[in-house]
Amino acid sequence: MKGSPAGDVSVVICTYDEARWAALVRAVTSVVHARPGPGEVTVVVDHNPALLERVGAELPVTRAVANCGPRGLSGARNRGIAATRGPVVAFLDDDAVADPDWLVRLAAPYREPEVVAVGGRALPAWEDARPRWWPEEFDWVVGCSYRGMPQGRQSVRNLTGCNMSFRRGVFDAVGTFTPGIGRLGTKPVGCEETELCIRVNQRWPGARIVYEPDAVVHHEVPAARSSWAYFRRRCFAEGQSKAMVAAARGQDAALATERGYVVRTLPAGMARSLAAAATERRIECLGRAASIAAGVAVAGAGYAHGTWQHRAGSGPR
């Protein structure tokens, strides 16, 4: 596999709801104005003809295409893969804004032939201020990079969905995103990128999936997602999603990264918060420690529920 400059990257942005139009415009603009820019920008609209017409008429994209396959993010991303031609396919969420050098940074690791996928850092752009009880260890709840991830370029098991890319040959060899895993509308499930990356690792044990923190996007977090109710729902859904991945790819692969996160990252976060509460007498630090404990418990309950559903043959609901 040869290296790929930014101009060889096809950028795919998936969208589904006209209520997110302003965010979509910001996402597209950030990519179109990158220098050097991508080879092409494709917006995939998930089963929304009116939005498809508006994208085609008003946005400066290479093409706007409809997802005619299974409804949901996995189906839309697969449509984007089929509609593009670049040797590298990058995915940006419709509510994320890329830094001007995002594409250059994302493409740089592909100079190494063993690198088959590259993802970058996603910083939360809170509509309201970050809740004082919200621990940075749980920024994955809003689709962002979290405390405990590598600080420099490093091989990882899987990438973050809002900021990731793959060599096209990956899809030719292992297939595309699995329908039925991943977000559908506002239902906060996920892990479709985790399942795909595990397939890549199983097919090519010597290949590298690389996290490049200098490839930065800013992921918008609306006020509705900074509530305790959303935090709880998303943690439960993450557990359900991990159960689906475990059923498809094996428990060891599905939970390899999570074990280290639970054993090392979260206890360190709780200790840090409790120490700050004791020395600085800040009540919000106790809130963060409590949120870590609650998040683990809720995600564990979601995993148990998802496992039970799979064994019962009903799938997550």
C-alpha positions in Angstrom: 0.0 0.0 0.0 1.5 3.3 -1.0 1.3 6.6 0.9 -1.4 9.1 0.3 -1.3 12.9 0.4 -4.3 15.0 1.4 -5.4 15.4 -2.2 -6.0 11.6 -2.5 -8.5 11.6 0.4 -12.2 11.4 -0.2 -14.1 13.0 2.6 -17.6 11.6 3.5 -20.1 13.4 5.7 -23.3 11.7 6.6 -26.4 13.6 7.6 -30.1 12.8 8.1 -32.0 15.7 9.7 -32.6 19.2 8.3 -32.6 20.5 11.9 -28.8 20.0 11.8 -28.4 22.2 8.7 -26.3 24.9 10.3 -23.9 22.4 11.8 -23.7 20.6 8.4 -22.8 23.8 6.7 -20.0 24.4 9.3 -18.7 20.9 8.8 -18.7 21.1 5.0 -17.1 24.6 5.0 -14.3 23.5 7.3 -13.3 20.7 4.8 -13.8 22.7 1.6 -11.6 25.5 3.0 -8.8 23.2 4.0 -5.5 23.8 2.3 -4.5 21.5 0.7 -8.0 20.3 0.2 -9.4 16.8 -0.2 -9.8 15.1 -3.6 -13.6 15.1 -3.2 -16.3 15.9 -0.6 -19.4 13.7 -0.6 -22.4 14.3 1.6 -24.6 11.2 2.1 -28.2 12.0 3.1 -30.0 9.2 5.0 -33.5 8.7 3.7 -34.5 12.4 3.5 -35.3 13.6 -0.1 -35.9 17.2 0.9 -32.6 17.5 2.6 -30.8 15.8 -0.3 -32.2 18.4 -2.7 -31.1 21.2 -0.4 -27.6 19.8 0.0 -27.2 19.5 -3.8 -28.5 23.0 -4.4 -26.7 25.0 -1.6 -23.5 23.3 -0.5 -20.2 23.4 -2.4 -19.7 19.6 -2.3 -18.4 17.3 -5.1 -21.6 15.3 -4.9 -24.7 14.7 -2.7 -26.0 11.2 -2.7 -28.9 9.4 -1.0 -28.5 6.4 1.2 -30.8 3.9 -0.4 -29.6 1.0 1.7 -30.4 0.3 5.4 -31.4 3.3 7.4 -28.7 4.5 9.8 -25.2 5.7 10.1 -23.6 2.4 9.0 -25.7 2.3 5.8 -25.0 5.9 5.0 -21.2 5.5 5.5 -21.3 2.4 3.2 -23.1 4.5 0.6 -20.3 7.1 0.9 -17.6 4.5 0.4 -19.4 3.3 -2.8 -19.8 6.8 -4.1 -16.2 7.9 -3.8 -13.0 7.0 -5.6 -10.0 8.2 -3.6 -7.5 5.6 -2.2 -8.3 6.9 1.3 -11.8 7.5 2.6 -12.2 9.9 5.6 -15.3 10.3 7.7 -16.3 13.6 9.4 -19.6 13.9 11.4 -22.1 16.4 10.3 -21.8 18.3 13.6 -17.9 18.4 13.7 -15.7 21.2 12.4 -12.2 20.3 11.2 -9.1 22.3 11.9 -7.5 23.8 8.7 -4.7 21.3 8.8 -6.9 18.3 9.7 -6.5 16.5 6.4 -2.8 17.0 6.1 -2.3 15.6 9.7 -4.7 12.7 9.0 -3.0 11.7 5.8 0.6 11.9 7.1 0.8 8.5 8.8 -0.2 6.8 5.5 3.4 7.4 4.3 4.1 4.2 6.3 2.8 1.2 4.2 1.7 -0.8 7.2 -0.8 1.9 8.3 -4.3 1.0 7.1 -6.4 3.4 9.1 -5.9 6.8 10.8 -8.1 8.7 13.2 -7.7 12.0 15.0 -8.6 13.8 18.1 -12.1 15.1 18.7 -12.5 18.0 21.2 -16.0 18.8 22.6 -17.5 22.1 21.6 -20.1 22.5 24.4 -23.1 24.6 23.5 -23.4 25.3 27.2 -20.4 25.1 29.5 -19.1 21.6 30.3 -21.1 20.3 33.3 -19.0 20.5 36.4 -19.8 16.9 37.3 -18.8 15.6 33.8 -15.5 13.7 34.0 -13.1 14.0 31.0 -12.7 10.2 31.2 -16.3 10.0 29.8 -16.0 12.5 26.9 -16.6 9.5 24.6 -20.2 9.8 25.7 -20.4 12.8 23.4 -18.3 11.2 20.7 -15.0 12.9 21.7 -11.5 11.9 22.7 -11.3 11.2 26.4 -8.7 11.3 29.2 -6.6 8.1 29.0 -6.2 8.1 25.2 -2.6 8.5 23.8 -1.0 11.9 23.9 1.1 11.2 20.8 0.8 9.3 17.6 0.2 5.6 18.5 -1.3 2.4 17.2 -4.7 1.7 18.7 -7.4 -1.0 18.5 -10.1 1.3 17.0 -10.8 4.9 15.9 -13.4 7.5 16.9 -16.3 7.6 14.4 -16.5 11.4 14.0 -12.8 11.7 12.9 -11.4 8.6 11.1 -10.1 7.4 7.8 -9.3 4.1 6.0 -7.4 2.9 3.0 -10.0 1.8 0.4 -8.4 -1.6 0.2 -9.6 -2.2 3.8 -13.2 -2.2 2.6 -12.3 -4.4 -0.4 -10.7 -7.0 1.9 -12.8 -7.1 5.1 -16.1 -5.4 4.0 -17.8 -2.2 5.1 -19.7 -1.1 8.2 -22.1 -3.7 9.5 -25.8 -2.5 9.3 -27.5 -3.0 12.6 -24.5 -1.7 14.6 -24.2 2.0 14.9 -26.4 5.1 15.4 -29.9 5.2 14.0 -31.4 8.6 14.2 -31.2 9.8 17.8 -30.8 6.4 19.4 -27.4 6.7 21.1 -25.9 3.3 20.1 -22.6 3.1 18.4 -19.4 0.9 18.0 -19.8 0.3 14.3 -16.3 1.6 13.8 -15.0 -0.6 16.6 -16.4 -3.7 15.0 -14.9 -2.8 11.7 -11.4 -2.1 13.2 -11.5 -5.4 15.0 -12.2 -7.1 11.7 -9.2 -5.3 10.2 -7.0 -6.4 13.2 -8.1 -10.0 12.8 -7.5 -10.0 9.0 -4.1 -8.3 9.2 -2.5 -8.7 12.6 0.6 -6.8 11.5 -1.3 -3.8 10.1 -1.5 -0.6 12.1 -4.5 1.5 13.0 -3.1 4.8 14.1 -4.4 7.5 16.4 -3.0 10.9 15.4 -3.9 13.5 18.0 -2.7 16.4 15.9 -5.5 15.8 13.4 -8.2 17.8 15.3 -11.9 18.3 14.9 -14.3 20.1 17.2 -17.4 18.0 17.9 -20.4 20.1 18.7 -22.2 19.1 21.9 -25.8 20.5 22.1 -27.3 21.4 25.4 -29.5 18.3 25.3 -26.5 16.1 25.4 -24.9 17.6 28.4 -27.6 16.4 30.8 -27.4 13.6 33.3 -30.2 11.8 31.5 -28.3 11.7 28.2 -25.1 10.6 30.1 -27.0 7.7 31.6 -28.7 6.7 28.3 -25.5 6.9 26.3 -23.6 4.8 28.8 -26.3 2.1 28.8 -26.4 2.1 25.0 -22.6 1.8 24.8 -22.8 -1.3 26.9 -25.4 -2.7 24.6 -23.3 -1.9 21.6 -20.2 -3.6 23.1 -22.4 -6.7 23.7 -23.2 -6.7 19.9 -19.5 -6.4 19.0 -18.7 -9.2 21.4 -21.3 -11.4 19.9 -19.9 -10.7 16.4 -16.2 -10.6 17.0 -15.6 -12.3 20.4 -15.5 -11.0 23.9 -11.7 -10.7 24.1 -11.4 -8.5 21.1 -14.5 -6.4 22.0 -13.3 -5.7 25.5 -9.5 -5.6 25.2 -9.2 -1.8 25.3 -12.1 -1.4 27.8 -10.4 -3.6 30.4 -7.4 -1.3 30.6 -9.8 1.7 30.7 -11.7 0.3 33.6 -8.7 -1.0 35.5 -6.4 1.9 35.1 -8.0 5.1 33.6 -11.1 5.2 35.7 -9.6 4.4 39.1 -7.0 7.1 38.4 -9.8 9.5 37.5 -11.7 8.8 40.7 -8.6 9.1 42.8 -7.8 12.5 41.2 -11.3 13.8 41.7 -11.5 12.6 45.3 -8.1 14.1 46.1 -9.2 17.4 44.6 -12.4 17.3 46.6 -10.4 16.8 49.8 -7.6 19.4 49.2 -9.6 22.0 47.3 -13.0 21.4 49.0 -14.8 21.5 45.6 -18.1 19.7 45.6 -18.0 19.2 41.8 -15.0 17.0 42.2 -17.2 14.6 44.2 -19.7 14.8 41.5 -17.1 13.7 38.9 -16.0 10.8 41.0 -19.7 9.7 41.5 -20.3 10.1 37.7 -17.3 7.8 37.0 -18.7 5.1 39.3 -22.2 5.5 37.9 -21.1 5.5 34.3 -19.2 2.2 34.8 -22.3 0.6 36.5 -24.7 1.8 33.9 -22.5 0.7 31.0 -22.1 -2.7 32.7 -25.9 -3.0 33.0 -26.2 -2.2 29.3 -23.7 -4.9 28.4 -25.5 -7.4 30.5 -28.8 -6.4 28.9 -27.4 -6.6 25.4 -25.8 -10.0 26.1 -29.2 -11.3 27.3 -31.0 -9.9 24.3 -28.5 -11.5 21.9 -28.9 -14.9 23.6 -32.6 -14.5 23.5 -32.4 -13.7 19.8 -34.1 -10.3 20.0 -31.1 -7.9 19.6 -30.8 -4.5 21.3 -33.9 -2.3 21.5 
